Amino acid sequence: GVFVYAEDIRSPFNCGSIFRTAEAMGAEKVLISPMCIDPNHPKALRSGMGCIETIGFERKSIPELEKFARENELPIFVLETGGSDIEEFEFPQRGICIIGSEELGVSPQALNAASYGRVSIPMKGLKASLNVGVAYGILMQAWVRKLTEKDS
C-alpha cells in the first residue's frame, strides 16, 4: 500500500534511483507521469540495478492517479517545500507520495491532488536543495520508520 508518483522526472539516473529506493524500502509500485522519462532507458536501467524490472510501474496522469487513489482508498501527499517537517508529519499506513522534478518541483495540479498534505525535509544550507533521488530516499526511510513504530 506504499506508492510513489514520480512527476516529470527527466533524468534517467534519478529515475533509476527512485525505483531502486522504492524497491529497497518495500514500496508496492512506482507510478510515473506521462512526461516522466522512460524507466527502460539504458541509464535508468543501470542506476536502477534491476529494480525497475522487479517492482514494476504504471504511467498515469494526475486525474488517473486521483481515480486510482479513490478506488484503492489511498491518501495522496506530496514531498515539497513549505510543508510539515518530516519528523512531525503523520505518515499514512498506506498512501501515495508525489515527488516532482528538481528544477520545477511538483505541478500545481499535483499539489491540488495532495489532499493528505505536504511534507518537507528541513535544510540548513544556502541552496536548501537536494537531488530528487536523495530526497525520496530520506522520505522513504522516515515513512518506513514511522510505519514500523506504529506496528510495535
VOSE-500122 format. One line per field, with one value per atom (N, C-alpha, C): residue in one letter; x, y, z; atom name; residue number from 1. Coordinates in nm, 2 decimals, decimal comma. Each point is the difference from the previous one (the first is absolute). Example, Ala and Ser with C-alpha at 12.3 -4.5 7.8 and 13.67 -1.06 7.14 Angstrom:
resn A/A/A/S/S/S
east 1,32/-0,09/0,09/-0,04/0,09/-0,08
north -0,57/0,12/0,12/0,11/0,11/0,11
up 0,78/0,00/0,00/-0,07/0,00/0,08
name N/CA/C/N/CA/C
resi 1/1/1/2/2/2
// end
This chain:
resn G/G/G/V/V/V/F/F/F/V/V/V/Y/Y/Y/A/A/A/E/E/E/D/D/D/I/I/I/R/R/R/S/S/S/P/P/P/F/F/F/N/N/N/C/C/C/G/G/G/S/S/S/I/I/I/F/F/F/R/R/R/T/T/T/A/A/A/E/E/E/A/A/A/M/M/M/G/G/G/A/A/A/E/E/E/K/K/K/V/V/V/L/L/L/I/I/I/S/S/S/P/P/P/M/M/M/C/C/C/I/I/I/D/D/D/P/P/P/N/N/N/H/H/H/P/P/P/K/K/K/A/A/A/L/L/L/R/R/R/S/S/S/G/G/G/M/M/M/G/G/G/C/C/C/I/I/I/E/E/E/T/T/T/I/I/I/G/G/G/F/F/F/E/E/E/R/R/R/K/K/K/S/S/S/I/I/I/P/P/P/E/E/E/L/L/L/E/E/E/K/K/K/F/F/F/A/A/A/R/R/R/E/E/E/N/N/N/E/E/E/L/L/L/P/P/P/I/I/I/F/F/F/V/V/V/L/L/L/E/E/E/T/T/T/G/G/G/G/G/G/S/S/S/D/D/D/I/I/I/E/E/E/E/E/E/F/F/F/E/E/E/F/F/F/P/P/P/Q/Q/Q/R/R/R/G/G/G/I/I/I/C/C/C/I/I/I/I/I/I/G/G/G/S/S/S/E/E/E/E/E/E/L/L/L/G/G/G/V/V/V/S/S/S/P/P/P/Q/Q/Q/A/A/A/L/L/L/N/N/N/A/A/A/A/A/A/S/S/S/Y/Y/Y/G/G/G/R/R/R/V/V/V/S/S/S/I/I/I/P/P/P/M/M/M/K/K/K/G/G/G/L/L/L/K/K/K/A/A/A/S/S/S/L/L/L/N/N/N/V/V/V/G/G/G/V/V/V/A/A/A/Y/Y/Y/G/G/G/I/I/I/L/L/L/M/M/M/Q/Q/Q/A/A/A/W/W/W/V/V/V/R/R/R/K/K/K/L/L/L/T/T/T/E/E/E/K/K/K/D/D/D/S/S/S
east 0,08/-0,08/0,08/0,13/0,09/0,04/-0,03/0,03/0,07/0,07/0,06/-0,05/-0,03/-0,03/0,11/0,07/0,11/-0,05/-0,01/-0,05/0,11/0,00/0,08/0,15/0,05/0,14/0,07/0,09/0,07/0,13/0,07/0,13/-0,02/0,06/-0,01/0,07/0,11/0,07/-0,10/-0,06/-0,10/-0,11/-0,05/-0,11/0,04/0,12/0,04/0,02/0,05/0,02/-0,13/-0,10/-0,13/-0,06/0,02/-0,04/0,08/0,13/0,08/-0,04/-0,02/-0,04/-0,14/-0,09/-0,14/0,01/0,08/0,01/0,06/0,11/0,08/-0,09/-0,09/-0,08/-0,13/-0,03/-0,12/-0,13/0,02/-0,11/-0,07/-0,13/-0,07/0,02/0,00/0,02/0,04/0,06/0,04/-0,10/-0,06/-0,09/0,07/-0,01/0,07/-0,09/0,03/-0,08/0,03/-0,09/0,02/0,13/0,05/0,12/0,12/-0,01/0,12/0,08/0,13/0,08/-0,03/0,02/-0,03/0,09/-0,05/0,08/0,09/-0,03/0,08/0,11/0,03/0,11/0,13/0,10/0,12/0,06/0,01/0,06/-0,09/-0,13/-0,10/0,02/0,00/0,02/0,13/0,11/0,13/-0,01/-0,05/-0,01/-0,10/-0,10/-0,11/0,05/0,11/0,06/-0,10/-0,09/-0,09/-0,13/-0,02/-0,12/-0,12/0,03/-0,11/-0,07/0,07/-0,07/-0,07/0,05/-0,05/-0,13/0,00/-0,11/-0,11/0,03/-0,10/-0,05/-0,07/-0,04/-0,13/-0,07/-0,12/0,02/-0,04/0,00/-0,14/-0,01/-0,13/0,00/-0,10/-0,02/-0,04/-0,01/-0,04/-0,15/-0,09/-0,14/-0,01/0,08/0,01/0,05/0,10/0,06/-0,11/-0,08/-0,10/-0,11/-0,03/-0,10/0,05/0,13/0,06/0,00/0,03/0,01/-0,14/-0,10/-0,14/-0,04/0,02/-0,04/0,07/0,12/0,08/0,01/-0,08/-0,01/0,14/0,08/0,14/0,01/0,04/0,02/0,12/0,00/0,11/0,06/0,13/0,07/0,12/0,06/0,11/0,13/0,11/0,13/0,04/-0,01/0,02/0,04/0,06/0,03/-0,13/0,01/-0,11/-0,10/0,04/-0,09/0,04/-0,07/0,03/0,14/0,07/0,13/-0,01/0,09/0,00/-0,01/0,06/0,00/-0,13/-0,08/-0,13/-0,12/0,02/-0,10/-0,06/-0,13/-0,07/-0,02/0,10/-0,01/-0,12/-0,07/-0,11/0,06/-0,09/0,04/0,02/-0,08/0,00/-0,02/0,07/-0,02/0,09/-0,01/0,08/0,07/0,13/0,08/0,03/-0,03/0,04/0,13/0,10/0,12/0,02/0,06/0,01/0,14/0,01/0,13/0,09/0,13/0,09/-0,02/-0,02/0,00/-0,13/-0,11/-0,13/-0,08/0,04/-0,08/-0,13/-0,10/-0,12/-0,09/-0,09/-0,09/-0,11/-0,06/-0,12/-0,11/-0,01/-0,10/0,03/0,13/0,04/-0,02/0,03/-0,02/-0,15/-0,09/-0,14/-0,05/0,07/-0,04/0,04/0,10/0,05/-0,09/-0,11/-0,10/0,05/0,09/0,05/0,11/0,05/0,10/0,13/0,09/0,13/0,10/0,11/0,11/0,13/0,08/0,12/0,12/0,12/0,12/0,07/0,02/0,06/0,15/0,04/0,14/0,07/0,13/0,07/0,09/0,03/0,10/-0,05/0,08/-0,03/-0,10/0,03/-0,08/-0,13/0,00/-0,12/-0,06/0,08/-0,04/0,06/-0,08/0,05/-0,03/0,08/-0,03/-0,13/-0,09/-0,13/0,01/0,10/0,02/0,04/0,09/0,04/-0,12/-0,07/-0,12/-0,10/-0,02/-0,10/0,05/0,13/0,06/-0,02/0,02/-0,02/-0,15/-0,09/-0,14/-0,04/0,05/-0,04/0,05/0,12/0,06/-0,09/-0,04/-0,09/-0,13/-0,06/-0,13/0,00/0,10/0,01/0,03/0,08/0,03/-0,13/-0,08/-0,12/-0,10/-0,01/-0,08/0,04/0,13/0,06/-0,04/0,02/-0,04/-0,14/-0,09/-0,15/-0,03/0,08/-0,03/0,05/0,10/0,06/-0,10
north -0,12/0,12/0,13/-0,01/0,11/0,02/0,12/0,03/0,14/0,01/0,13/0,04/0,13/0,05/0,10/-0,04/0,09/0,08/0,13/0,09/0,07/-0,02/0,06/0,00/-0,12/-0,02/-0,02/0,09/-0,01/-0,07/-0,01/-0,06/-0,15/-0,08/-0,14/-0,06/0,07/-0,04/0,02/0,11/0,02/-0,10/-0,02/-0,10/-0,14/-0,04/-0,13/0,00/0,11/0,01/-0,01/0,06/0,00/-0,14/-0,08/-0,14/-0,08/0,02/-0,07/0,02/0,13/0,03/-0,06/0,01/-0,05/-0,15/-0,07/-0,15/-0,03/0,07/-0,03/0,03/0,10/0,04/-0,07/-0,09/-0,08/0,07/0,09/0,06/-0,10/0,01/-0,09/0,02/0,13/0,03/0,14/0,03/0,14/0,04/0,11/0,06/0,12/0,02/0,11/0,08/0,13/0,09/-0,03/0,05/-0,01/0,06/0,11/0,06/-0,05/-0,10/-0,05/-0,08/0,00/-0,08/-0,15/-0,06/-0,15/-0,07/-0,07/-0,08/-0,11/-0,03/-0,10/0,06/0,13/0,07/-0,07/-0,03/-0,07/0,06/0,13/0,06/-0,02/0,00/-0,02/-0,15/-0,09/-0,14/-0,02/0,06/-0,02/0,06/0,12/0,05/-0,07/-0,06/-0,08/-0,13/-0,05/-0,13/-0,11/-0,01/-0,11/0,02/0,11/0,02/0,05/0,05/0,05/-0,13/-0,10/-0,13/-0,07/0,02/-0,07/0,07/0,13/0,06/0,04/0,03/0,04/0,14/0,05/0,13/0,02/0,10/0,04/0,15/0,04/0,14/0,05/0,11/0,06/0,15/0,06/0,15/0,03/0,12/0,04/-0,04/0,02/-0,04/-0,16/-0,07/-0,15/-0,04/0,08/-0,03/0,02/0,11/0,03/-0,11/-0,05/-0,11/-0,12/-0,04/-0,12/0,02/0,11/0,02/-0,01/0,05/-0,01/-0,15/-0,07/-0,14/-0,09/0,04/-0,09/0,06/0,11/0,07/0,03/0,07/0,04/0,15/0,05/0,15/0,04/0,12/0,05/0,12/0,00/0,11/0,03/0,11/0,05/0,03/-0,03/0,05/0,13/0,11/0,13/0,10/0,10/0,11/0,06/0,05/0,07/-0,09/-0,12/-0,10/-0,02/-0,10/-0,05/-0,06/0,03/-0,07/-0,15/-0,06/-0,15/-0,07/0,05/-0,06/0,01/0,10/0,02/-0,05/-0,02/-0,04/-0,14/-0,01/-0,12/-0,08/-0,09/-0,08/-0,09/-0,02/-0,10/-0,14/-0,10/-0,14/-0,04/0,04/-0,02/0,13/0,02/0,12/0,02/0,12/0,03/0,13/0,00/0,13/0,04/0,13/0,06/0,07/-0,03/0,07/0,07/0,11/0,08/0,01/0,07/0,02/0,10/-0,02/0,09/0,15/0,02/0,13/0,08/-0,07/0,06/-0,04/-0,10/-0,06/-0,06/-0,01/-0,06/0,10/-0,04/0,09/0,05/0,11/0,05/-0,11/-0,07/-0,11/-0,11/-0,03/-0,11/0,05/0,13/0,06/-0,01/0,03/-0,01/-0,14/-0,10/-0,14/-0,05/0,07/-0,05/0,04/-0,06/0,04/-0,04/-0,09/-0,05/0,10/0,08/0,11/0,00/0,08/0,02/-0,02/-0,08/-0,02/0,06/0,05/0,06/-0,05/0,00/-0,03/0,13/0,02/0,13/-0,01/0,12/0,01/0,13/0,00/0,11/0,08/-0,07/0,06/0,12/0,07/0,12/-0,04/-0,11/-0,05/-0,06/-0,06/-0,07/-0,09/-0,08/-0,08/-0,13/-0,11/-0,13/-0,06/-0,10/-0,08/-0,07/-0,02/-0,06/-0,14/-0,07/-0,14/-0,01/0,09/0,01/0,04/0,10/0,05/-0,11/-0,08/-0,11/-0,11/-0,02/-0,10/0,04/0,13/0,05/-0,02/0,04/-0,02/-0,14/-0,09/-0,14/-0,06/0,04/-0,05/0,05/0,12/0,06/-0,07/-0,02/-0,07/-0,14/-0,07/-0,14/-0,01/0,09/0,01/0,02/0,10/0,03/-0,12/-0,07/-0,11/-0,11/-0,02/-0,10/0,03/0,13/0,04/-0,02/0,02/-0,02/-0,15/-0,08/-0,15/-0,06/0,07/-0,05/0,02
up 0,00/0,00/0,00/-0,02/0,00/-0,15/-0,05/-0,14/-0,01/-0,11/-0,03/-0,14/-0,02/-0,13/-0,04/-0,10/-0,05/-0,12/0,03/-0,10/-0,08/-0,13/-0,09/0,03/0,05/0,03/-0,14/-0,03/-0,13/-0,01/0,12/0,00/0,01/-0,09/0,01/0,13/0,05/0,12/0,12/0,01/0,11/-0,01/-0,12/-0,02/0,06/-0,04/0,05/0,15/0,05/0,14/0,08/-0,05/0,06/0,01/-0,11/-0,01/0,10/0,01/0,09/0,14/0,04/0,13/0,04/-0,10/0,02/0,03/-0,08/0,02/0,13/0,04/0,12/0,12/0,00/0,12/0,00/-0,10/0,01/-0,07/-0,08/-0,07/-0,09/-0,02/-0,08/-0,15/-0,04/-0,15/-0,01/-0,12/-0,03/-0,11/0,02/-0,09/-0,06/-0,13/-0,07/-0,09/-0,01/-0,08/-0,15/-0,09/-0,14/-0,05/0,06/-0,04/0,06/0,09/0,07/-0,11/0,02/-0,09/0,00/-0,11/-0,01/0,10/0,10/0,09/-0,07/-0,12/-0,07/-0,08/0,02/-0,06/0,06/-0,08/0,05/0,12/0,01/0,12/0,13/-0,02/0,11/0,04/-0,09/0,03/0,08/-0,04/0,06/0,15/0,02/0,13/0,09/-0,07/0,08/0,04/-0,05/0,05/0,00/-0,10/-0,01/0,07/0,07/0,07/-0,08/-0,12/-0,09/-0,05/-0,03/-0,04/0,12/0,12/0,11/0,06/0,02/0,06/-0,09/-0,13/-0,10/0,02/-0,10/0,00/-0,09/0,02/-0,08/-0,03/-0,12/-0,04/0,01/0,08/0,02/0,00/-0,05/0,01/0,14/0,04/0,14/0,01/-0,09/0,02/0,01/-0,07/0,01/0,14/0,04/0,14/0,10/-0,01/0,10/0,00/-0,12/-0,01/0,06/-0,03/0,06/0,15/0,06/0,14/0,06/-0,06/0,05/0,00/-0,11/-0,01/0,10/0,04/0,09/0,14/0,02/0,13/0,05/-0,08/0,03/0,01/0,11/0,01/-0,08/-0,05/-0,08/0,07/0,01/0,06/-0,09/0,02/-0,09/0,08/-0,05/0,05/-0,07/0,08/-0,06/0,11/-0,04/0,10/0,06/0,12/0,06/0,07/0,02/0,07/0,14/0,06/0,14/0,00/0,11/0,02/-0,01/-0,07/-0,02/0,14/0,10/0,13/0,07/-0,04/0,07/-0,09/-0,13/-0,09/0,04/0,00/0,03/-0,13/-0,02/-0,13/0,01/-0,11/-0,01/0,00/0,05/-0,01/-0,14/-0,09/-0,14/-0,07/-0,12/-0,07/-0,12/-0,06/-0,12/0,04/-0,02/0,01/-0,14/-0,03/-0,13/0,02/-0,09/0,00/-0,14/0,00/-0,13/-0,05/-0,11/-0,06/0,09/-0,01/0,08/-0,05/-0,13/-0,05/0,04/-0,02/0,02/0,12/0,07/0,11/-0,06/0,08/-0,04/-0,07/-0,09/-0,07/0,10/-0,04/0,08/0,00/-0,11/-0,01/0,10/0,02/0,09/0,15/0,02/0,13/0,04/-0,09/0,02/0,03/-0,06/0,02/0,14/0,06/0,13/0,11/0,01/0,11/0,14/0,01/0,13/0,05/-0,08/0,05/-0,07/0,06/-0,06/0,11/-0,04/0,10/-0,06/0,09/-0,04/0,08/-0,06/0,07/0,04/0,13/0,04/-0,05/-0,05/-0,04/0,05/0,01/0,06/-0,10/-0,11/-0,09/-0,08/-0,06/-0,09/-0,11/-0,07/-0,11/0,04/0,12/0,05/-0,11/-0,06/-0,11/0,00/-0,03/0,00/-0,14/-0,04/-0,12/0,03/-0,09/0,02/0,04/-0,05/0,05/0,15/0,04/0,14/0,09/-0,05/0,08/0,02/-0,11/0,01/0,09/0,00/0,10/0,14/0,03/0,14/0,04/-0,10/0,03/0,03/-0,09/0,02/0,13/0,04/0,12/0,12/0,00/0,10/0,00/-0,11/-0,01/0,05/-0,04/0,04/0,15/0,05/0,15/0,08/-0,05/0,07/-0,01/-0,11/-0,01/0,09/0,01/0,10/0,14/0,04/0,13/0,03/-0,09/0,02/0,02/-0,07/0,01/0,13/0,07/0,12/0,12
name N/CA/C/N/CA/C/N/CA/C/N/CA/C/N/CA/C/N/CA/C/N/CA/C/N/CA/C/N/CA/C/N/CA/C/N/CA/C/N/CA/C/N/CA/C/N/CA/C/N/CA/C/N/CA/C/N/CA/C/N/CA/C/N/CA/C/N/CA/C/N/CA/C/N/CA/C/N/CA/C/N/CA/C/N/CA/C/N/CA/C/N/CA/C/N/CA/C/N/CA/C/N/CA/C/N/CA/C/N/CA/C/N/CA/C/N/CA/C/N/CA/C/N/CA/C/N/CA/C/N/CA/C/N/CA/C/N/CA/C/N/CA/C/N/CA/C/N/CA/C/N/CA/C/N/CA/C/N/CA/C/N/CA/C/N/CA/C/N/CA/C/N/CA/C/N/CA/C/N/CA/C/N/CA/C/N/CA/C/N/CA/C/N/CA/C/N/CA/C/N/CA/C/N/CA/C/N/CA/C/N/CA/C/N/CA/C/N/CA/C/N/CA/C/N/CA/C/N/CA/C/N/CA/C/N/CA/C/N/CA/C/N/CA/C/N/CA/C/N/CA/C/N/CA/C/N/CA/C/N/CA/C/N/CA/C/N/CA/C/N/CA/C/N/CA/C/N/CA/C/N/CA/C/N/CA/C/N/CA/C/N/CA/C/N/CA/C/N/CA/C/N/CA/C/N/CA/C/N/CA/C/N/CA/C/N/CA/C/N/CA/C/N/CA/C/N/CA/C/N/CA/C/N/CA/C/N/CA/C/N/CA/C/N/CA/C/N/CA/C/N/CA/C/N/CA/C/N/CA/C/N/CA/C/N/CA/C/N/CA/C/N/CA/C/N/CA/C/N/CA/C/N/CA/C/N/CA/C/N/CA/C/N/CA/C/N/CA/C/N/CA/C/N/CA/C/N/CA/C/N/CA/C/N/CA/C/N/CA/C/N/CA/C/N/CA/C/N/CA/C/N/CA/C/N/CA/C/N/CA/C/N/CA/C/N/CA/C/N/CA/C/N/CA/C/N/CA/C/N/CA/C/N/CA/C/N/CA/C/N/CA/C/N/CA/C/N/CA/C/N/CA/C/N/CA/C/N/CA/C/N/CA/C/N/CA/C/N/CA/C/N/CA/C/N/CA/C/N/CA/C/N/CA/C/N/CA/C/N/CA/C/N/CA/C/N/CA/C/N/CA/C
resi 1/1/1/2/2/2/3/3/3/4/4/4/5/5/5/6/6/6/7/7/7/8/8/8/9/9/9/10/10/10/11/11/11/12/12/12/13/13/13/14/14/14/15/15/15/16/16/16/17/17/17/18/18/18/19/19/19/20/20/20/21/21/21/22/22/22/23/23/23/24/24/24/25/25/25/26/26/26/27/27/27/28/28/28/29/29/29/30/30/30/31/31/31/32/32/32/33/33/33/34/34/34/35/35/35/36/36/36/37/37/37/38/38/38/39/39/39/40/40/40/41/41/41/42/42/42/43/43/43/44/44/44/45/45/45/46/46/46/47/47/47/48/48/48/49/49/49/50/50/50/51/51/51/52/52/52/53/53/53/54/54/54/55/55/55/56/56/56/57/57/57/58/58/58/59/59/59/60/60/60/61/61/61/62/62/62/63/63/63/64/64/64/65/65/65/66/66/66/67/67/67/68/68/68/69/69/69/70/70/70/71/71/71/72/72/72/73/73/73/74/74/74/75/75/75/76/76/76/77/77/77/78/78/78/79/79/79/80/80/80/81/81/81/82/82/82/83/83/83/84/84/84/85/85/85/86/86/86/87/87/87/88/88/88/89/89/89/90/90/90/91/91/91/92/92/92/93/93/93/94/94/94/95/95/95/96/96/96/97/97/97/98/98/98/99/99/99/100/100/100/101/101/101/102/102/102/103/103/103/104/104/104/105/105/105/106/106/106/107/107/107/108/108/108/109/109/109/110/110/110/111/111/111/112/112/112/113/113/113/114/114/114/115/115/115/116/116/116/117/117/117/118/118/118/119/119/119/120/120/120/121/121/121/122/122/122/123/123/123/124/124/124/125/125/125/126/126/126/127/127/127/128/128/128/129/129/129/130/130/130/131/131/131/132/132/132/133/133/133/134/134/134/135/135/135/136/136/136/137/137/137/138/138/138/139/139/139/140/140/140/141/141/141/142/142/142/143/143/143/144/144/144/145/145/145/146/146/146/147/147/147/148/148/148/149/149/149/150/150/150/151/151/151/152/152/152
// end
